[in-house]
């Protein structure tokens, strides 16, 4: 069995009393085919982003369930034929893997250590790359370069001053 998430928009014609019945009918369909309902979240009546079958509102429901993959096709077929379901979407629900840990550069860690915000156990914890070593060794020098690489400027060159009057095509404001 796999975990799935079903989002469906039910027609407002079913009314406030008929909406829970529609959701229950879909839940029973899943359970009759050997599935297990994990969670049903009924959002209620919401405005649609665009008209669907001339409706501007619909009842939203989100259901988390487990079911065999071949039975999901029969569920989607049943929802396609149901006249009270305006739209539906079934997606496989997978747990997202945790994001990889972010590795701060050694230079950034040195700045944090100097500021007293982070302690560094040993230099082996995050060794410097050759490029970082060259930058640290250069200190206040103008530029740093490794063999076969373009120099790295220690400071960015100041932006040239520009004004509309210095532009040759700029209108001078005087009519000729």
ROPATOR-270414 format. One record per atom (N, C-alpha, C): residue number from 1; x, y, z; atom name; residue in one letter. Coordinates in Angstrom, 3 decimals. Layout:
N
<site NUM,<X,Y,Z>,'CA','A'> ...
This chain:
176
<site 1,<0.832,-1.187,0.000>,'N','X'> <site 1,<0.000,0.000,0.000>,'CA','X'> <site 1,<0.875,1.248,0.000>,'C','X'> <site 2,<0.385,2.257,-0.672>,'N','X'> <site 2,<1.076,3.532,-0.731>,'CA','X'> <site 2,<0.191,4.610,-0.118>,'C','X'> <site 3,<0.833,5.687,0.298>,'N','X'> <site 3,<0.099,6.812,0.867>,'CA','X'> <site 3,<-0.238,7.801,-0.246>,'C','X'> <site 4,<-1.461,8.322,-0.194>,'N','X'> <site 4,<-1.935,9.270,-1.191>,'CA','X'> <site 4,<-2.635,10.432,-0.509>,'C','X'> <site 5,<-2.775,11.508,-1.284>,'N','X'> <site 5,<-3.542,12.664,-0.843>,'CA','X'> <site 5,<-4.547,12.987,-1.936>,'C','X'> <site 6,<-5.794,13.155,-1.552>,'N','X'> <site 6,<-6.868,13.488,-2.484>,'CA','X'> <site 6,<-7.400,14.867,-2.125>,'C','X'> <site 7,<-7.413,15.746,-3.100>,'N','X'> <site 7,<-8.047,17.051,-2.944>,'CA','X'> <site 7,<-9.210,17.068,-3.915>,'C','X'> <site 8,<-10.390,17.396,-3.400>,'N','X'> <site 8,<-11.541,17.452,-4.303>,'CA','X'> <site 8,<-12.371,18.686,-4.019>,'C','X'> <site 9,<-12.968,19.188,-5.103>,'N','X'> <site 9,<-13.870,20.329,-5.030>,'CA','X'> <site 9,<-15.254,19.792,-5.378>,'C','X'> <site 10,<-16.162,19.953,-4.426>,'N','X'> <site 10,<-17.525,19.431,-4.578>,'CA','X'> <site 10,<-18.453,20.580,-4.944>,'C','X'> <site 11,<-19.413,20.290,-5.792>,'N','X'> <site 11,<-20.370,21.278,-6.267>,'CA','X'> <site 11,<-21.128,21.916,-5.102>,'C','X'> <site 12,<-21.376,23.230,-5.180>,'N','X'> <site 12,<-22.169,23.869,-4.117>,'CA','X'> <site 12,<-23.637,23.459,-4.149>,'C','X'> <site 13,<-24.072,22.800,-5.224>,'N','X'> <site 13,<-25.460,22.338,-5.307>,'CA','X'> <site 13,<-25.784,21.276,-4.263>,'C','X'> <site 14,<-24.773,20.565,-3.753>,'N','X'> <site 14,<-25.043,19.523,-2.749>,'CA','X'> <site 14,<-25.438,20.152,-1.417>,'C','X'> <site 15,<-25.073,21.404,-1.196>,'N','X'> <site 15,<-25.469,22.106,0.021>,'CA','X'> <site 15,<-24.595,21.743,1.210>,'C','X'> <site 16,<-24.802,22.489,2.285>,'N','X'> <site 16,<-24.026,22.261,3.497>,'CA','X'> <site 16,<-24.314,20.892,4.119>,'C','X'> <site 17,<-25.504,20.376,3.918>,'N','X'> <site 17,<-25.866,19.073,4.480>,'CA','X'> <site 17,<-25.354,17.917,3.629>,'C','X'> <site 18,<-25.253,18.114,2.324>,'N','X'> <site 18,<-24.846,17.039,1.425>,'CA','X'> <site 18,<-23.340,16.873,1.286>,'C','X'> <site 19,<-22.587,17.909,1.614>,'N','X'> <site 19,<-21.130,17.840,1.465>,'CA','X'> <site 19,<-20.497,16.747,2.328>,'C','X'> <site 20,<-20.799,16.665,3.631>,'N','X'> <site 20,<-20.209,15.571,4.417>,'CA','X'> <site 20,<-20.593,14.190,3.887>,'C','X'> <site 21,<-21.782,14.066,3.306>,'N','X'> <site 21,<-22.205,12.792,2.730>,'CA','X'> <site 21,<-21.358,12.408,1.527>,'C','X'> <site 22,<-21.015,13.391,0.697>,'N','X'> <site 22,<-20.156,13.123,-0.456>,'CA','X'> <site 22,<-18.769,12.685,-0.014>,'C','X'> <site 23,<-18.230,13.365,0.992>,'N','X'> <site 23,<-16.902,13.001,1.507>,'CA','X'> <site 23,<-16.943,11.606,2.120>,'C','X'> <site 24,<-18.006,11.299,2.818>,'N','X'> <site 24,<-18.153,9.972,3.435>,'CA','X'> <site 24,<-18.279,8.889,2.357>,'C','X'> <site 25,<-18.983,9.187,1.278>,'N','X'> <site 25,<-19.126,8.221,0.180>,'CA','X'> <site 25,<-17.766,7.888,-0.441>,'C','X'> <site 26,<-16.908,8.909,-0.625>,'N','X'> <site 26,<-15.569,8.683,-1.174>,'CA','X'> <site 26,<-14.721,7.888,-0.180>,'C','X'> <site 27,<-14.833,8.218,1.109>,'N','X'> <site 27,<-14.079,7.485,2.137>,'CA','X'> <site 27,<-14.504,6.024,2.175>,'C','X'> <site 28,<-15.795,5.757,2.060>,'N','X'> <site 28,<-16.292,4.378,2.053>,'CA','X'> <site 28,<-15.783,3.630,0.822>,'C','X'> <site 29,<-15.720,4.311,-0.329>,'N','X'> <site 29,<-15.204,3.701,-1.551>,'CA','X'> <site 29,<-13.758,3.246,-1.338>,'C','X'> <site 30,<-12.962,4.098,-0.702>,'N','X'> <site 30,<-11.554,3.752,-0.436>,'CA','X'> <site 30,<-11.472,2.571,0.518>,'C','X'> <site 31,<-12.264,2.587,1.584>,'N','X'> <site 31,<-12.215,1.503,2.571>,'CA','X'> <site 31,<-12.733,0.188,2.004>,'C','X'> <site 32,<-13.713,0.231,1.120>,'N','X'> <site 32,<-14.244,-0.989,0.504>,'CA','X'> <site 32,<-13.209,-1.681,-0.379>,'C','X'> <site 33,<-12.239,-0.962,-0.855>,'N','X'> <site 33,<-11.188,-1.534,-1.697>,'CA','X'> <site 33,<-9.904,-1.822,-0.922>,'C','X'> <site 34,<-10.032,-1.926,0.394>,'N','X'> <site 34,<-8.894,-2.306,1.225>,'CA','X'> <site 34,<-8.017,-1.153,1.669>,'C','X'> <site 35,<-8.448,0.065,1.453>,'N','X'> <site 35,<-7.659,1.228,1.841>,'CA','X'> <site 35,<-7.934,1.645,3.276>,'C','X'> <site 36,<-7.101,2.530,3.751>,'N','X'> <site 36,<-7.254,3.059,5.108>,'CA','X'> <site 36,<-7.238,4.577,5.049>,'C','X'> <site 37,<-8.235,5.185,5.669>,'N','X'> <site 37,<-8.311,6.644,5.731>,'CA','X'> <site 37,<-7.479,7.095,6.928>,'C','X'> <site 38,<-6.546,8.009,6.673>,'N','X'> <site 38,<-5.693,8.512,7.755>,'CA','X'> <site 38,<-6.210,9.834,8.305>,'C','X'> <site 39,<-6.692,10.707,7.414>,'N','X'> <site 39,<-7.149,12.022,7.842>,'CA','X'> <site 39,<-8.072,12.601,6.785>,'C','X'> <site 40,<-9.158,13.220,7.235>,'N','X'> <site 40,<-10.071,13.933,6.341>,'CA','X'> <site 40,<-10.190,15.352,6.867>,'C','X'> <site 41,<-9.870,16.313,6.014>,'N','X'> <site 41,<-9.945,17.716,6.390>,'CA','X'> <site 41,<-10.945,18.393,5.466>,'C','X'> <site 42,<-12.099,18.763,6.031>,'N','X'> <site 42,<-13.133,19.430,5.240>,'CA','X'> <site 42,<-12.967,20.928,5.415>,'C','X'> <site 43,<-12.573,21.600,4.336>,'N','X'> <site 43,<-12.330,23.043,4.398>,'CA','X'> <site 43,<-13.623,23.846,4.323>,'C','X'> <site 44,<-14.666,23.245,3.780>,'N','X'> <site 44,<-15.934,23.960,3.649>,'CA','X'> <site 44,<-16.024,24.710,2.336>,'C','X'> <site 45,<-16.964,25.663,2.304>,'N','X'> <site 45,<-17.232,26.411,1.075>,'CA','X'> <site 45,<-16.165,27.479,0.875>,'C','X'> <site 46,<-15.595,27.489,-0.325>,'N','X'> <site 46,<-14.559,28.471,-0.679>,'CA','X'> <site 46,<-14.850,29.005,-2.081>,'C','X'> <site 47,<-14.349,30.183,-2.329>,'N','X'> <site 47,<-14.478,30.792,-3.651>,'CA','X'> <site 47,<-13.458,30.144,-4.583>,'C','X'> <site 48,<-13.868,29.832,-5.797>,'N','X'> <site 48,<-12.987,29.232,-6.792>,'CA','X'> <site 48,<-12.149,30.313,-7.470>,'C','X'> <site 49,<-10.975,29.962,-7.912>,'N','X'> <site 49,<-10.106,30.903,-8.609>,'CA','X'> <site 49,<-10.673,31.253,-9.985>,'C','X'> <site 50,<-11.404,30.318,-10.563>,'N','X'> <site 50,<-12.043,30.542,-11.852>,'CA','X'> <site 50,<-13.307,29.689,-11.892>,'C','X'> <site 51,<-14.198,29.995,-12.807>,'N','X'> <site 51,<-15.456,29.257,-12.888>,'CA','X'> <site 51,<-15.223,27.826,-13.370>,'C','X'> <site 52,<-15.916,26.915,-12.725>,'N','X'> <site 52,<-15.929,25.522,-13.155>,'CA','X'> <site 52,<-17.395,25.144,-13.317>,'C','X'> <site 53,<-17.779,24.767,-14.520>,'N','X'> <site 53,<-19.175,24.447,-14.836>,'CA','X'> <site 53,<-20.129,25.552,-14.353>,'C','X'> <site 54,<-19.719,26.779,-14.542>,'N','X'> <site 54,<-20.473,27.981,-14.185>,'CA','X'> <site 54,<-20.636,28.191,-12.677>,'C','X'> <site 55,<-19.863,27.489,-11.876>,'N','X'> <site 55,<-19.869,27.699,-10.427>,'CA','X'> <site 55,<-18.701,28.587,-10.052>,'C','X'> <site 56,<-18.925,29.488,-9.111>,'N','X'> <site 56,<-17.851,30.350,-8.615>,'CA','X'> <site 56,<-17.419,29.952,-7.207>,'C','X'> <site 57,<-18.129,29.005,-6.595>,'N','X'> <site 57,<-17.792,28.495,-5.269>,'CA','X'> <site 57,<-17.858,26.984,-5.285>,'C','X'> <site 58,<-17.212,26.389,-4.300>,'N','X'> <site 58,<-17.255,24.936,-4.164>,'CA','X'> <site 58,<-16.819,24.542,-2.767>,'C','X'> <site 59,<-17.133,23.307,-2.400>,'N','X'> <site 59,<-16.712,22.765,-1.112>,'CA','X'> <site 59,<-15.401,22.008,-1.315>,'C','X'> <site 60,<-14.403,22.317,-0.491>,'N','X'> <site 60,<-13.091,21.684,-0.594>,'CA','X'> <site 60,<-12.934,20.633,0.497>,'C','X'> <site 61,<-12.295,19.518,0.135>,'N','X'> <site 61,<-11.966,18.479,1.112>,'CA','X'> <site 61,<-10.612,17.880,0.743>,'C','X'> <site 62,<-9.785,17.627,1.752>,'N','X'> <site 62,<-8.479,16.999,1.566>,'CA','X'> <site 62,<-8.485,15.721,2.381>,'C','X'> <site 63,<-8.156,14.606,1.733>,'N','X'> <site 63,<-8.155,13.300,2.396>,'CA','X'> <site 63,<-6.800,12.643,2.222>,'C','X'> <site 64,<-6.226,12.175,3.321>,'N','X'> <site 64,<-4.986,11.398,3.295>,'CA','X'> <site 64,<-5.377,9.945,3.520>,'C','X'> <site 65,<-4.883,9.065,2.641>,'N','X'> <site 65,<-5.274,7.658,2.742>,'CA','X'> <site 65,<-4.179,6.760,2.194>,'C','X'> <site 66,<-4.300,5.469,2.491>,'N','X'> <site 66,<-3.406,4.442,1.947>,'CA','X'> <site 66,<-4.240,3.523,1.082>,'C','X'> <site 67,<-3.683,3.129,-0.065>,'N','X'> <site 67,<-4.415,2.280,-0.999>,'CA','X'> <site 67,<-3.428,1.650,-1.968>,'C','X'> <site 68,<-3.812,0.518,-2.512>,'N','X'> <site 68,<-2.998,-0.136,-3.534>,'CA','X'> <site 68,<-3.029,0.712,-4.809>,'C','X'> <site 69,<-1.908,0.792,-5.522>,'N','X'> <site 69,<-1.841,1.652,-6.714>,'CA','X'> <site 69,<-2.891,1.344,-7.782>,'C','X'> <site 70,<-3.179,0.069,-8.012>,'N','X'> <site 70,<-4.166,-0.262,-9.048>,'CA','X'> <site 70,<-5.581,0.142,-8.642>,'C','X'> <site 71,<-5.849,0.268,-7.358>,'N','X'> <site 71,<-7.170,0.700,-6.887>,'CA','X'> <site 71,<-7.338,2.213,-7.007>,'C','X'> <site 72,<-6.240,2.938,-7.060>,'N','X'> <site 72,<-6.322,4.398,-7.200>,'CA','X'> <site 72,<-6.938,4.757,-8.540>,'C','X'> <site 73,<-6.638,3.963,-9.548>,'N','X'> <site 73,<-7.233,4.219,-10.871>,'CA','X'> <site 73,<-8.753,4.097,-10.821>,'C','X'> <site 74,<-9.257,3.109,-10.106>,'N','X'> <site 74,<-10.712,2.955,-10.003>,'CA','X'> <site 74,<-11.324,4.102,-9.190>,'C','X'> <site 75,<-10.591,4.596,-8.180>,'N','X'> <site 75,<-11.067,5.751,-7.413>,'CA','X'> <site 75,<-11.166,6.977,-8.314>,'C','X'> <site 76,<-10.118,7.233,-9.116>,'N','X'> <site 76,<-10.150,8.380,-10.018>,'CA','X'> <site 76,<-11.259,8.246,-11.054>,'C','X'> <site 77,<-11.480,7.032,-11.555>,'N','X'> <site 77,<-12.563,6.813,-12.507>,'CA','X'> <site 77,<-13.917,7.103,-11.886>,'C','X'> <site 78,<-14.087,6.691,-10.634>,'N','X'> <site 78,<-15.340,6.949,-9.930>,'CA','X'> <site 78,<-15.533,8.453,-9.709>,'C','X'> <site 79,<-14.449,9.168,-9.353>,'N','X'> <site 79,<-14.559,10.608,-9.135>,'CA','X'> <site 79,<-14.826,11.348,-10.444>,'C','X'> <site 80,<-14.282,10.838,-11.558>,'N','X'> <site 80,<-14.553,11.450,-12.867>,'CA','X'> <site 80,<-16.038,11.361,-13.217>,'C','X'> <site 81,<-16.669,10.260,-12.845>,'N','X'> <site 81,<-18.082,10.052,-13.180>,'CA','X'> <site 81,<-19.038,10.718,-12.190>,'C','X'> <site 82,<-18.572,11.032,-10.998>,'N','X'> <site 82,<-19.435,11.650,-9.985>,'CA','X'> <site 82,<-19.778,13.075,-10.418>,'C','X'> <site 83,<-21.071,13.352,-10.556>,'N','X'> <site 83,<-21.496,14.659,-11.027>,'CA','X'> <site 83,<-21.341,15.737,-9.967>,'C','X'> <site 84,<-21.308,15.358,-8.701>,'N','X'> <site 84,<-21.179,16.364,-7.644>,'CA','X'> <site 84,<-19.730,16.754,-7.349>,'C','X'> <site 85,<-18.757,16.056,-7.958>,'N','X'> <site 85,<-17.344,16.410,-7.787>,'CA','X'> <site 85,<-16.919,17.221,-9.007>,'C','X'> <site 86,<-16.613,18.513,-8.770>,'N','X'> <site 86,<-16.223,19.384,-9.876>,'CA','X'> <site 86,<-14.804,19.097,-10.345>,'C','X'> <site 87,<-13.866,18.984,-9.398>,'N','X'> <site 87,<-12.461,18.693,-9.704>,'CA','X'> <site 87,<-11.904,17.811,-8.609>,'C','X'> <site 88,<-10.889,17.044,-8.981>,'N','X'> <site 88,<-10.180,16.244,-7.978>,'CA','X'> <site 88,<-8.740,16.049,-8.427>,'C','X'> <site 89,<-7.888,15.792,-7.456>,'N','X'> <site 89,<-6.485,15.529,-7.737>,'CA','X'> <site 89,<-5.994,14.524,-6.701>,'C','X'> <site 90,<-5.444,13.411,-7.180>,'N','X'> <site 90,<-4.851,12.404,-6.306>,'CA','X'> <site 90,<-3.357,12.410,-6.568>,'C','X'> <site 91,<-2.575,12.617,-5.512>,'N','X'> <site 91,<-1.120,12.604,-5.638>,'CA','X'> <site 91,<-0.547,11.623,-4.620>,'C','X'> <site 92,<0.554,11.026,-5.010>,'N','X'> <site 92,<1.257,10.114,-4.108>,'CA','X'> <site 92,<1.935,10.957,-3.038>,'C','X'> <site 93,<1.695,10.612,-1.808>,'N','X'> <site 93,<2.225,11.390,-0.685>,'CA','X'> <site 93,<3.482,10.709,-0.169>,'C','X'> <site 94,<4.606,11.378,-0.363>,'N','X'> <site 94,<5.878,10.837,0.102>,'CA','X'> <site 94,<6.459,11.781,1.121>,'C','X'> <site 95,<7.118,11.227,2.106>,'N','X'> <site 95,<7.800,12.057,3.079>,'CA','X'> <site 95,<8.999,12.698,2.391>,'C','X'> <site 96,<9.126,13.969,2.536>,'N','X'> <site 96,<10.247,14.683,1.921>,'CA','X'> <site 96,<11.508,14.377,2.724>,'C','X'> <site 97,<12.608,14.062,2.041>,'N','X'> <site 97,<13.848,13.816,2.775>,'CA','X'> <site 97,<14.312,15.111,3.424>,'C','X'> <site 98,<14.975,15.009,4.564>,'N','X'> <site 98,<15.439,16.237,5.205>,'CA','X'> <site 98,<16.465,16.929,4.325>,'C','X'> <site 99,<16.483,18.256,4.356>,'N','X'> <site 99,<17.441,18.973,3.512>,'CA','X'> <site 99,<18.861,18.693,3.982>,'C','X'> <site 100,<19.820,18.693,3.056>,'N','X'> <site 100,<21.201,18.441,3.451>,'CA','X'> <site 100,<21.684,19.574,4.345>,'C','X'> <site 101,<22.560,19.271,5.286>,'N','X'> <site 101,<23.041,20.334,6.166>,'CA','X'> <site 101,<23.832,21.370,5.372>,'C','X'> <site 102,<23.658,22.613,5.755>,'N','X'> <site 102,<24.365,23.690,5.055>,'CA','X'> <site 102,<25.761,23.791,5.629>,'C','X'> <site 103,<26.726,23.864,4.763>,'N','X'> <site 103,<28.120,23.976,5.181>,'CA','X'> <site 103,<28.550,25.412,4.967>,'C','X'> <site 104,<28.824,26.081,6.060>,'N','X'> <site 104,<29.303,27.456,5.950>,'CA','X'> <site 104,<30.760,27.418,5.524>,'C','X'> <site 105,<31.174,28.394,4.775>,'N','X'> <site 105,<32.571,28.439,4.362>,'CA','X'> <site 105,<33.446,28.699,5.575>,'C','X'> <site 106,<34.674,28.287,5.497>,'N','X'> <site 106,<35.606,28.458,6.597>,'CA','X'> <site 106,<35.814,29.941,6.896>,'C','X'> <site 107,<35.834,30.753,5.867>,'N','X'> <site 107,<36.022,32.182,6.054>,'CA','X'> <site 107,<34.856,32.743,6.866>,'C','X'> <site 108,<33.640,32.327,6.533>,'N','X'> <site 108,<32.462,32.764,7.275>,'CA','X'> <site 108,<32.499,32.292,8.715>,'C','X'> <site 109,<32.977,31.060,8.951>,'N','X'> <site 109,<33.087,30.549,10.308>,'CA','X'> <site 109,<34.124,31.319,11.086>,'C','X'> <site 110,<35.259,31.684,10.450>,'N','X'> <site 110,<36.284,32.467,11.131>,'CA','X'> <site 110,<35.719,33.805,11.585>,'C','X'> <site 111,<34.867,34.404,10.759>,'N','X'> <site 111,<34.266,35.677,11.126>,'CA','X'> <site 111,<33.347,35.496,12.334>,'C','X'> <site 112,<32.585,34.403,12.369>,'N','X'> <site 112,<31.712,34.139,13.499>,'CA','X'> <site 112,<32.505,33.863,14.769>,'C','X'> <site 113,<33.621,33.118,14.646>,'N','X'> <site 113,<34.466,32.832,15.797>,'CA','X'> <site 113,<35.047,34.131,16.336>,'C','X'> <site 114,<35.503,35.009,15.438>,'N','X'> <site 114,<36.069,36.287,15.853>,'CA','X'> <site 114,<35.017,37.141,16.559>,'C','X'> <site 115,<33.782,37.043,16.130>,'N','X'> <site 115,<32.714,37.817,16.748>,'CA','X'> <site 115,<32.207,37.152,18.028>,'C','X'> <site 116,<32.693,35.933,18.306>,'N','X'> <site 116,<32.291,35.234,19.516>,'CA','X'> <site 116,<30.947,34.557,19.405>,'C','X'> <site 117,<30.427,34.382,18.211>,'N','X'> <site 117,<29.119,33.779,18.032>,'CA','X'> <site 117,<29.191,32.278,17.785>,'C','X'> <site 118,<30.331,31.741,17.453>,'N','X'> <site 118,<30.447,30.313,17.181>,'CA','X'> <site 118,<31.839,29.860,17.576>,'C','X'> <site 119,<31.908,28.663,18.148>,'N','X'> <site 119,<33.219,28.128,18.491>,'CA','X'> <site 119,<33.571,27.043,17.482>,'C','X'> <site 120,<34.842,26.945,17.151>,'N','X'> <site 120,<35.314,25.982,16.176>,'CA','X'> <site 120,<36.182,24.977,16.905>,'C','X'> <site 121,<35.818,23.704,16.848>,'N','X'> <site 121,<36.527,22.673,17.600>,'CA','X'> <site 121,<37.957,22.514,17.099>,'C','X'> <site 122,<38.134,22.326,15.808>,'N','X'> <site 122,<39.470,22.158,15.255>,'CA','X'> <site 122,<39.446,22.530,13.786>,'C','X'> <site 123,<40.606,22.853,13.204>,'N','X'> <site 123,<40.622,23.203,11.785>,'CA','X'> <site 123,<40.221,22.043,10.894>,'C','X'> <site 124,<40.338,20.813,11.390>,'N','X'> <site 124,<39.977,19.665,10.558>,'CA','X'> <site 124,<38.470,19.551,10.374>,'C','X'> <site 125,<37.675,20.242,11.216>,'N','X'> <site 125,<36.220,20.158,11.101>,'CA','X'> <site 125,<35.737,20.657,9.742>,'C','X'> <site 126,<36.332,21.711,9.248>,'N','X'> <site 126,<35.960,22.208,7.923>,'CA','X'> <site 126,<37.214,22.780,7.273>,'C','X'> <site 127,<37.942,21.938,6.570>,'N','X'> <site 127,<39.199,22.399,5.973>,'CA','X'> <site 127,<38.946,23.445,4.894>,'C','X'> <site 128,<39.932,24.319,4.731>,'N','X'> <site 128,<39.846,25.351,3.703>,'CA','X'> <site 128,<40.134,24.767,2.333>,'C','X'> <site 129,<39.449,25.280,1.365>,'N','X'> <site 129,<39.764,24.922,-0.010>,'CA','X'> <site 129,<40.999,25.724,-0.407>,'C','X'> <site 130,<41.699,25.331,-1.449>,'N','X'> <site 130,<42.869,26.104,-1.873>,'CA','X'> <site 130,<42.518,27.568,-2.158>,'C','X'> <site 131,<41.385,27.816,-2.714>,'N','X'> <site 131,<40.969,29.182,-3.020>,'CA','X'> <site 131,<40.783,29.970,-1.727>,'C','X'> <site 132,<40.131,29.358,-0.714>,'N','X'> <site 132,<39.921,30.039,0.556>,'CA','X'> <site 132,<41.251,30.301,1.265>,'C','X'> <site 133,<42.175,29.341,1.190>,'N','X'> <site 133,<43.496,29.536,1.799>,'CA','X'> <site 133,<44.205,30.729,1.173>,'C','X'> <site 134,<44.110,30.861,-0.148>,'N','X'> <site 134,<44.757,31.971,-0.840>,'CA','X'> <site 134,<44.140,33.307,-0.423>,'C','X'> <site 135,<42.819,33.326,-0.249>,'N','X'> <site 135,<42.146,34.556,0.153>,'CA','X'> <site 135,<42.545,34.934,1.573>,'C','X'> <site 136,<42.585,33.946,2.487>,'N','X'> <site 136,<42.973,34.216,3.867>,'CA','X'> <site 136,<44.433,34.675,3.929>,'C','X'> <site 137,<45.315,34.022,3.177>,'N','X'> <site 137,<46.731,34.364,3.181>,'CA','X'> <site 137,<46.961,35.757,2.598>,'C','X'> <site 138,<46.157,36.159,1.646>,'N','X'> <site 138,<46.332,37.458,1.004>,'CA','X'> <site 138,<45.987,38.601,1.949>,'C','X'> <site 139,<45.058,38.354,2.846>,'N','X'> <site 139,<44.684,39.382,3.809>,'CA','X'> <site 139,<44.206,40.639,3.127>,'C','X'> <site 140,<44.943,41.717,3.252>,'N','X'> <site 140,<44.552,43.021,2.727>,'CA','X'> <site 140,<45.121,43.308,1.352>,'C','X'> <site 141,<45.711,42.326,0.694>,'N','X'> <site 141,<46.311,42.567,-0.618>,'CA','X'> <site 141,<45.247,42.920,-1.643>,'C','X'> <site 142,<45.686,43.476,-2.774>,'N','X'> <site 142,<44.778,43.926,-3.815>,'CA','X'> <site 142,<44.008,42.788,-4.468>,'C','X'> <site 143,<44.708,41.730,-4.866>,'N','X'> <site 143,<44.025,40.642,-5.542>,'CA','X'> <site 143,<44.706,39.324,-5.215>,'C','X'> <site 144,<43.948,38.246,-5.441>,'N','X'> <site 144,<44.433,36.899,-5.165>,'CA','X'> <site 144,<44.199,36.077,-6.409>,'C','X'> <site 145,<45.184,35.278,-6.805>,'N','X'> <site 145,<44.956,34.374,-7.924>,'CA','X'> <site 145,<45.696,33.080,-7.673>,'C','X'> <site 146,<45.087,32.011,-8.124>,'N','X'> <site 146,<45.712,30.696,-8.092>,'CA','X'> <site 146,<46.218,30.407,-9.486>,'C','X'> <site 147,<47.091,29.442,-9.579>,'N','X'> <site 147,<47.637,29.112,-10.892>,'CA','X'> <site 147,<46.522,28.742,-11.852>,'C','X'> <site 148,<46.501,29.365,-13.017>,'N','X'> <site 148,<45.520,29.032,-14.055>,'CA','X'> <site 148,<44.165,29.682,-13.845>,'C','X'> <site 149,<44.017,30.535,-12.815>,'N','X'> <site 149,<42.730,31.168,-12.577>,'CA','X'> <site 149,<42.864,32.673,-12.688>,'C','X'> <site 150,<41.755,33.314,-12.964>,'N','X'> <site 150,<41.736,34.773,-13.034>,'CA','X'> <site 150,<41.858,35.337,-11.630>,'C','X'> <site 151,<42.440,36.522,-11.474>,'N','X'> <site 151,<42.583,37.113,-10.145>,'CA','X'> <site 151,<41.237,37.446,-9.523>,'C','X'> <site 152,<41.210,37.378,-8.198>,'N','X'> <site 152,<40.022,37.737,-7.443>,'CA','X'> <site 152,<40.301,39.092,-6.814>,'C','X'> <site 153,<39.488,40.063,-7.101>,'N','X'> <site 153,<39.701,41.394,-6.554>,'CA','X'> <site 153,<39.321,41.404,-5.093>,'C','X'> <site 154,<40.169,42.026,-4.258>,'N','X'> <site 154,<39.881,42.121,-2.833>,'CA','X'> <site 154,<38.722,43.074,-2.596>,'C','X'> <site 155,<38.674,44.154,-3.347>,'N','X'> <site 155,<37.574,45.102,-3.237>,'CA','X'> <site 155,<36.992,45.317,-4.622>,'C','X'> <site 156,<35.708,45.530,-4.665>,'N','X'> <site 156,<35.061,45.785,-5.951>,'CA','X'> <site 156,<35.395,47.200,-6.400>,'C','X'> <site 157,<35.575,47.376,-7.675>,'N','X'> <site 157,<35.868,48.696,-8.231>,'CA','X'> <site 157,<34.650,49.574,-8.047>,'C','X'> <site 158,<34.845,50.858,-7.733>,'N','X'> <site 158,<33.684,51.728,-7.554>,'CA','X'> <site 158,<32.943,51.901,-8.871>,'C','X'> <site 159,<31.636,52.038,-8.746>,'N','X'> <site 159,<30.799,52.243,-9.926>,'CA','X'> <site 159,<31.090,53.622,-10.507>,'C','X'> <site 160,<31.154,53.736,-11.827>,'N','X'> <site 160,<31.386,55.052,-12.425>,'CA','X'> <site 160,<30.186,55.954,-12.171>,'C','X'> <site 161,<30.487,57.230,-11.957>,'N','X'> <site 161,<29.424,58.201,-11.747>,'CA','X'> <site 161,<28.685,58.375,-13.061>,'C','X'> <site 162,<27.381,58.450,-13.012>,'N','X'> <site 162,<26.579,58.632,-14.206>,'CA','X'> <site 162,<25.427,59.539,-13.876>,'C','X'> <site 163,<25.149,60.405,-14.749>,'N','X'> <site 163,<23.978,61.258,-14.596>,'CA','X'> <site 163,<23.375,61.447,-15.979>,'C','X'> <site 164,<22.115,61.792,-16.028>,'N','X'> <site 164,<21.486,61.967,-17.349>,'CA','X'> <site 164,<22.185,63.032,-18.184>,'C','X'> <site 165,<22.782,64.045,-17.554>,'N','X'> <site 165,<23.441,65.111,-18.306>,'CA','X'> <site 165,<24.730,64.631,-18.950>,'C','X'> <site 166,<25.372,63.591,-18.358>,'N','X'> <site 166,<26.633,63.119,-18.917>,'CA','X'> <site 166,<26.429,62.195,-20.103>,'C','X'> <site 167,<25.218,61.751,-20.306>,'N','X'> <site 167,<24.933,60.868,-21.422>,'CA','X'> <site 167,<24.887,61.691,-22.707>,'C','X'> <site 168,<25.632,61.276,-23.769>,'N','X'> <site 168,<25.697,62.095,-24.987>,'CA','X'> <site 168,<24.360,62.232,-25.690>,'C','X'> <site 169,<23.451,61.209,-25.595>,'N','X'> <site 169,<22.176,61.286,-26.301>,'CA','X'> <site 169,<21.106,62.010,-25.505>,'C','X'> <site 170,<21.419,62.372,-24.267>,'N','X'> <site 170,<20.400,62.940,-23.390>,'CA','X'> <site 170,<19.936,64.287,-23.911>,'C','X'> <site 171,<18.650,64.529,-23.859>,'N','X'> <site 171,<18.155,65.839,-24.291>,'CA','X'> <site 171,<18.622,66.902,-23.305>,'C','X'> <site 172,<19.001,68.026,-23.816>,'N','X'> <site 172,<19.540,69.085,-22.972>,'CA','X'> <site 172,<18.459,69.902,-22.307>,'C','X'> <site 173,<17.255,69.724,-22.714>,'N','X'> <site 173,<16.163,70.480,-22.122>,'CA','X'> <site 173,<15.865,71.753,-22.921>,'C','X'> <site 174,<16.746,72.112,-23.832>,'N','X'> <site 174,<16.542,73.301,-24.653>,'CA','X'> <site 174,<15.942,72.878,-25.988>,'C','X'> <site 175,<14.967,73.583,-26.412>,'N','X'> <site 175,<14.331,73.307,-27.690>,'CA','X'> <site 175,<15.082,74.065,-28.774>,'C','X'> <site 176,<15.310,73.442,-29.905>,'N','X'> <site 176,<15.998,74.090,-31.017>,'CA','X'> <site 176,<15.045,74.478,-32.088>,'C','X'> 
